[in-house]
Amino acid sequence: MTNFLTVAFLLLTLTSCGQKNQTVDKDKQRLDKVCDTFMKLFSEGKTHEALQLLKQNTVMTPSSIDTLQVTIDNQMDNYFPAYGKMLSYEFITERKIKDFIAKRFYILKFDKYYLKFDFTLYKASSGWTVTNFKYDEELVELLF
């Protein structure tokens, strides 16, 4: 009887794990990769390419992203040099609300400082999209 219960428990566990693997959202995985690629490009100083990638995967208007590019270019010339050389980025965490909103957090590391990047993702009827993007120094969302 003990062997039967053990086998039944293992089969039930394997079945439930198999069902979880089948519910993987491929479009969400694609957008996660877009965020990772954006951060890679940005950390390499390829901000124009990074923002073009964002334009293709967001509901933000192209003109707002163009304005953001001007702001980033200005900051790269005037502020970022004080932070030192851009070294790398690191994915920190993702927070979700059910299965339709997610916020992904990254840290861009410099020699002397850091910047926090966050992407807000939304699952619309047509699939996942970036609804908001920002970067700043504020770590409150990550600490609590």
C-alpha positions as CSV (number, residue, x, y, z in Angstrom):
1,M,0.0,0.0,0.0
2,T,2.9,2.4,0.8
3,N,4.5,1.8,-2.6
4,F,1.1,2.4,-4.3
5,L,0.7,5.8,-2.5
6,T,4.3,6.8,-3.2
7,V,3.9,6.0,-7.0
8,A,0.5,7.8,-7.0
9,F,2.1,10.9,-5.3
10,L,5.0,10.9,-7.8
11,L,2.7,10.7,-10.8
12,L,0.5,13.5,-9.5
13,T,3.6,15.7,-8.9
14,L,5.0,15.0,-12.4
15,T,1.6,15.7,-14.0
16,S,1.3,19.0,-12.2
17,C,4.9,20.0,-13.2
18,G,4.2,19.1,-16.8
19,Q,1.1,21.3,-16.8
20,K,3.0,24.3,-15.5
21,N,5.6,23.9,-18.3
22,Q,2.8,23.9,-20.9
23,T,1.5,27.3,-19.8
24,V,4.7,29.2,-20.7
25,D,3.8,32.5,-22.4
26,K,6.1,32.7,-25.5
27,D,5.2,36.3,-26.2
28,K,6.2,37.3,-22.6
29,Q,9.5,35.5,-23.0
30,R,10.0,37.4,-26.2
31,L,9.4,40.7,-24.5
32,D,11.7,39.7,-21.6
33,K,14.4,39.1,-24.2
34,V,13.7,42.5,-25.7
35,C,14.3,44.1,-22.3
36,D,17.5,42.2,-21.9
37,T,18.7,43.1,-25.3
38,F,17.8,46.8,-24.7
39,M,20.0,46.8,-21.6
40,K,22.9,45.0,-23.3
41,L,22.8,47.6,-26.1
42,F,22.5,50.5,-23.7
43,S,25.4,49.3,-21.5
44,E,27.5,49.1,-24.6
45,G,26.7,52.8,-25.4
46,K,24.5,51.9,-28.3
47,T,21.6,54.0,-27.1
48,H,20.2,54.7,-30.5
49,E,19.9,51.0,-31.3
50,A,18.4,50.3,-27.9
51,L,15.7,53.0,-28.4
52,Q,14.9,51.7,-31.9
53,L,14.3,48.3,-30.3
54,L,12.0,49.9,-27.7
55,K,10.1,51.8,-30.5
56,Q,9.3,48.4,-32.1
57,N,7.9,46.9,-28.9
58,T,6.0,49.7,-27.1
59,V,2.8,51.7,-27.2
60,M,4.8,54.8,-26.4
61,T,4.7,57.2,-29.3
62,P,7.7,57.4,-31.6
63,S,8.0,61.1,-30.9
64,S,8.3,60.5,-27.1
65,I,11.1,58.0,-27.7
66,D,12.8,60.5,-30.0
67,T,12.6,63.1,-27.2
68,L,13.9,60.6,-24.8
69,Q,16.9,60.0,-27.1
70,V,17.7,63.7,-27.1
71,T,17.6,63.6,-23.2
72,I,19.8,60.5,-23.1
73,D,22.3,62.0,-25.5
74,N,22.5,65.2,-23.3
75,Q,22.9,63.1,-20.1
76,M,25.6,60.9,-21.7
77,D,27.6,64.1,-22.6
78,N,27.0,66.0,-19.4
79,Y,26.3,63.6,-16.5
80,F,27.3,60.1,-17.3
81,P,31.1,61.0,-17.4
82,A,31.0,61.8,-13.7
83,Y,29.7,58.2,-13.1
84,G,32.7,56.7,-14.8
85,K,32.7,54.1,-17.5
86,M,29.6,52.0,-18.1
87,L,30.6,48.5,-17.0
88,S,27.6,46.2,-17.3
89,Y,24.0,45.7,-16.4
90,E,22.3,43.2,-14.2
91,F,18.7,42.0,-14.1
92,I,17.4,42.4,-10.6
93,T,13.8,41.2,-10.3
94,E,10.4,41.1,-11.9
95,R,7.2,41.9,-10.1
96,K,3.9,40.8,-11.5
97,I,0.2,41.6,-11.0
98,K,-1.6,38.4,-12.0
99,D,-0.7,37.4,-15.5
100,F,-1.2,40.7,-17.3
101,I,1.2,43.3,-15.8
102,A,4.8,42.9,-15.0
103,K,7.6,45.3,-14.1
104,R,11.2,44.3,-14.8
105,F,14.1,46.0,-12.9
106,Y,17.7,46.3,-14.0
107,I,20.8,48.0,-12.7
108,L,23.3,49.6,-15.0
109,K,26.7,49.6,-13.4
110,F,29.2,52.4,-13.8
111,D,32.7,52.7,-12.3
112,K,31.5,55.1,-9.7
113,Y,27.7,54.9,-9.7
114,Y,24.6,53.1,-10.9
115,L,21.2,53.7,-12.5
116,K,18.0,51.7,-12.0
117,F,16.0,50.9,-15.2
118,D,12.5,49.6,-15.2
119,F,10.2,48.4,-17.9
120,T,6.4,48.1,-17.3
121,L,4.9,45.4,-19.5
122,Y,1.3,44.8,-20.2
123,K,-0.5,41.9,-21.8
124,A,-3.0,43.5,-24.3
125,S,-5.3,41.5,-26.5
126,S,-2.7,41.5,-29.2
127,G,0.1,40.4,-26.9
128,W,2.7,41.8,-24.5
129,T,4.0,45.3,-25.0
130,V,6.1,47.8,-23.1
131,T,3.8,50.5,-21.7
132,N,6.4,52.5,-19.7
133,F,10.1,52.8,-19.5
134,K,12.2,54.9,-17.1
135,Y,15.6,55.1,-15.5
136,D,16.7,56.9,-12.4
137,E,18.7,56.5,-9.1
138,E,15.7,55.7,-6.9
139,L,16.0,52.2,-5.3
140,V,12.9,52.3,-3.0
141,E,10.9,49.9,-5.2
142,L,13.8,47.4,-5.0
143,L,14.4,47.7,-1.3
144,F,10.9,47.0,-0.1
